[in-house]
Amino acid sequence: MNSDLAMVVGIVLAVLSIPSILSAVTDRRSPRASAITILIAAGLIVFALQKNPGRYSFETLPDVFVSVAADLLP
């Protein structure tokens, strides 16, 4: 797996799990599925950071998203 793709998927999974966590907390349920999703997202982000140390910063993240989108679109 490409490290850029792992970073983008990890960030997207982390962002998409936030509403699930909030829903579980407000309904007084245990956020099990959300916790698993956050762990997977964190694993993908750590994988990308270890594979290319120094490549990712807040300034380069938009470029990473655009390059992954360009690779996926025909």
C-alpha positions as CSV (number, residue, x, y, z in Angstrom):
1,M,0.0,0.0,0.0
2,N,1.2,3.4,-0.9
3,S,2.0,5.6,2.2
4,D,0.1,8.5,0.8
5,L,-3.0,6.3,0.4
6,A,-2.6,5.0,3.9
7,M,-2.4,8.5,5.3
8,V,-5.5,9.7,3.4
9,V,-7.5,6.6,4.3
10,G,-6.4,6.9,7.9
11,I,-7.4,10.6,8.1
12,V,-10.7,10.0,6.4
13,L,-11.6,7.1,8.8
14,A,-10.6,9.1,11.8
15,V,-12.8,12.0,10.7
16,L,-15.8,9.8,9.8
17,S,-15.6,8.1,13.2
18,I,-16.1,11.3,15.2
19,P,-19.9,11.4,14.6
20,S,-20.2,7.8,15.7
21,I,-18.3,8.4,18.9
22,L,-20.4,11.5,19.7
23,S,-23.6,9.5,19.0
24,A,-22.5,6.6,21.2
25,V,-21.6,9.0,24.0
26,T,-24.8,10.9,23.9
27,D,-26.9,7.7,23.9
28,R,-24.8,6.4,26.8
29,R,-23.6,3.5,24.8
30,S,-20.1,2.1,24.6
31,P,-18.4,3.3,21.4
32,R,-16.9,-0.1,20.5
33,A,-17.1,0.2,16.7
34,S,-15.8,3.7,16.8
35,A,-12.9,2.7,19.0
36,I,-11.9,0.0,16.6
37,T,-12.2,2.4,13.7
38,I,-10.0,4.9,15.4
39,L,-7.4,2.2,16.1
40,I,-7.4,1.2,12.4
41,A,-7.1,4.9,11.4
42,A,-4.2,5.4,13.9
43,G,-2.5,2.3,12.6
44,L,-2.7,3.5,9.0
45,I,-1.4,7.0,9.9
46,V,1.5,5.6,11.9
47,F,2.3,3.2,9.1
48,A,2.5,6.1,6.7
49,L,4.6,8.2,9.1
50,Q,7.1,5.4,9.6
51,K,7.4,4.6,5.9
52,N,8.1,8.2,5.0
53,P,9.4,10.1,8.0
54,G,9.4,13.9,7.4
55,R,7.2,13.7,4.4
56,Y,3.9,14.7,6.1
57,S,3.1,18.1,7.7
58,F,0.0,20.2,7.8
59,E,1.3,22.2,4.8
60,T,1.7,19.1,2.6
61,L,-1.5,17.3,3.5
62,P,-3.6,19.0,0.8
63,D,-1.1,18.0,-1.8
64,V,-1.2,14.4,-0.5
65,F,-5.0,14.4,-0.8
66,V,-4.9,15.8,-4.3
67,S,-2.2,13.3,-5.4
68,V,-4.2,10.4,-4.1
69,A,-7.4,11.6,-5.7
70,A,-5.5,12.1,-9.0
71,D,-4.2,8.5,-8.8
72,L,-7.6,7.0,-8.1
73,L,-9.5,9.0,-10.8
74,P,-9.0,7.9,-14.4
